[in-house]
Amino acid sequence: MIKIGYRLNLNLGDLLNFPIFHYYLEDKQFLIISLEYLKKEKEIYLGIGTLPDLHLPYDWFRDKQVTLLGTGTRYFDQKWTGLNLKGFARGKLSEQKLGLPGLGDLGLLADRVFGRTDLKTDVTLVEFDHLIMTNHQLPQMDLPNIKLISTVRSIVTIGTMGIYKLIHTSRYVVTDRLHFAVLAEASEVPWVIYDHGEGGLTAVPQKFIDWASTIGKEKFVVTKPEDIGIVIENTDFEQSARQKDILEKALYEATAEKINANIS
């Protein structure tokens, strides 16, 4: 049994663990467990959205076999050494710290899990940290039909699949949440991450570059509101299309040994 740790949280990245692993792994092959119940486990996997150096202490990894499935780091100033880590990391910066290949985020496979449609609206979907929303600091954007949404409220009302459909059918996505951008890339919807520098979601902007570096789109992480309009240039999805095949292969390779052992 593959035991995949995740945070019990109303966070889009964490919730993507359920549909993606259900799609790629048979139910009898895996179990998704909240991090608080993993302390006694000796062999575990960390899924989407769980940052190993934020949600778990370094010493926790010393006596465990831990396989990362595309998650990444939050703190980039010190390499991890002497640990038995396997799998793959979220991006190039995480690769340097964790010593695992930075292949990307499994959320990029969302279109293969949820399906695709050619039906598109003329909506610019905007998701910002609630602090920005309440402070009325939304930048002026010369983009069509802006629709402002909240991830937390949307998770409760329409669920993960509903959020994916909103993103998937939009014309543009402007966000400060990593997995909003990941789902937009999966859907081949032009996106830009606006790192406004406020709130917990943009406290460590390197995580955006970490992921964007795997698909050559670092320039679509912007810090100035006047640069949000660059979203209209985000039209090349060939590299992420190739990345999806790489991620599928990496996921199967990271879990094959355990699955084969269970079968035998």
N, C-alpha and C positions, 0 to 999 in steps of 0.2 A: 504494500500500500504506500503510495506517494503522499506524504503529508505536507501540504502547502500552507505556509503561514501567511496570514494577512491581518490587517488592522480592522477591528470591528468599528467602522466609522462611516458616516454619510459622505464618502469621498468617491468621486467618479472613478479614479484609478483603482482603488481597492475593490469596488463593486464589479469591475470588469473581469476580475478573477473568475467569477462564477460562470458566465456564459462562455468565455474563451476556453477554460479548461474543460468544461462540460462538452464543448464541441470537439476538442482535440484528444481528450482522454476519456476512456469509458468510465462510467460512474464507479465501477468496482475497483478501478485502478488508482483513484485518488480521493483524498479527503481534505477539504479546506478547513483549517483550524485557526481560531483567533490566537494572536501572538501570546496572550497571557497564559495559554495552556501548553505552550511549547517547551517550557523550561526543563521538563523531564525527558524530552525526546533527544536522542543521540544523532538521528539522521533526519534532516528536514530540508524542505525547499522553501524559498522565499519568492512570492509571486509579485504581481504588479502593484506598484504603489508603496511597498514596504521599503523604507530606507534603512539599510542595515546599521549605519552609524548614527542614526537618529532614534529609531524606535527600539533598538537593541544595543546593549553595551558591548564594547569590544571583547571583554573577558567572557561574555556569554558564548562566543564562538570557539573558544580554545579547545574544548573537549567534544566538539560536535563535527559531524560531516554536514556541511551546508552547501546546497546547490542553489545558485541564484538563477532565476528565470527572467532575465531582462530588467531587473530592478537596478537602481543606481544609488549613488552616495549623495549626501547633503553637504558634508564638509570635505573640502578638496585639498587641504593643506598638509596632509600626512598620509603616507602609504601604509597599507596594512601588510604586515609580513608575519610569517610563521603560522599562518592559519590554513586549514584544509578546506579551501573553497573550490567549488566546481561551477560549471555552467557558463553563463554569459551575462554581461552587464548592459546598462542602458545606453552608454555612450562612451566617447573617447576619454573624457575626463574621469569617469568612473573606472575605465580600463586602467588608467595610470595609477589610481589609488588601490584598486582591488586586485589587480593582476589577472583579470579575466578579459576576454575579448569583448569590446563594446559594440554589440551588434544591433542594439535598438530596443524599443519597447514593444511588448506583445500586443498592446492596444492597437498597433498598426494593422493587425489582422482582423479588425472589427468588421470590415466589409465582407470578408470571407465567412464570418460567423453569422452576421445579421442579414446579409444579402445586400443587393444594390438596386437602385432604381434610376431611371433617366428623368424622372419627374423632378423639376427644380422650381423653387420659388425665387422671387426677386428680393429676398430678405437678407439683410446683413445682421447676423446673429452676434450679439455682444454679451459676453459674460465677464463681469469684473468682480473682484473681491467686494464683499458687502460693505466694507469701510468706505470704499470709493463711492459706492452707490448712495450710502446714507449721507456722505459729505458733499454730494452733488458736484463731484469733481470730474465728471465724465468729460473727456475732451470733445471739442467740436470735430465731427467727422463728416467729410464730404463723400458719404457713401449712401446708397439707396436703402430706403425702408428699414431703418434700424429697429431691431427688436431686442430689448434688454431682458435678460432672464437671469435667474439665480439657480445655481447648480443644486444647492441643498433643497430648496423648495421644489425644484423640478424632479429630483430623485424621489421625493415623497409623493408627488402628484402624478407623474407620468413614467417614472422609473428609468432605468438605464437604457432600455430599448427606445423609449420615447425621446430621450435626449439624443441618442444616436440618430433617430429619424429627423429631428429638428436640424441637427448639424448636416446630415447627409443631403438634405433637400435645400439647404441654404445656398445663397450666391457667394457670400463671404462670411468668414468667422473672425471676430476680433476678441481676444481673451487674455486673461492673465493666469489661466490654468493650463498646466502642461497637457493634461489628457483631453481637454477640449481641442487643443491644436493637434494632438495625435489622432483623434477621431476625424478631424477635418482632413488631415493628410490621408488617412485611410480611405476617405470618401472622395478624394481628389477635389476637395473644396478649398479654394484659396484662403489662407489664414495668415494672421500676424499675431504674435505674442507681444502685448504691450506691457513691458516691465515698468510700471509706474513708481516702483520703489516703496510702496506703502502696503501695510498688512502682512500677515505671515506668509502669504503665497508667493511674494516676491522678495522675501528676506534673503534668499540665496539664488540670485539670478543665474549662476553658473549651471544650475540643473537644466535650464532651458537650452543653453548652448550645448550642454552635454548630449541631449537627445538630438537636437537639430543638426549636430555635426555628423550624425550617422547617415543623413540624407542630403548633406550639402546645403542646408538652408539656414545657416547661422544669421544671415542678413535679415531674416524675417522676425528676429527678436529685436524689438526696437525700444528705446527709452525716451524718445521724444514724441509727444502727441502729433506733431506735424508729420511724423514719419509713418503714421498708421496707414496712410494711403498707399504705401508700397504693397499692400495686400493684393492689389490688382495685378502685380507682376508675378505673383506666386502661381504659376501655371504649369510648371514642369514637374510631373509626378513619375517620370520614368525611373529615377533612382529608388524611390520608395516602393515601386512595383517590384523591382528586383529584390529589395530589402525584405519584402514579405516572404519570398521564397527562402531567403537565408534564415529568417526567424523561424519559419515552420521547420526547417531542417534542424536548426539548433535546439528547438524545443523537443523534437523527437529524439535527438541524440542525447540530450540531458536527462531524459526520462527512460530511455530504452533499457538500460541495465536493470533498473529497478522493476520495470514492467515485465521483462523477460524472466527475472528471478521469481516474480510472483506467479507467472504462468507455469514455470517448471516446478 
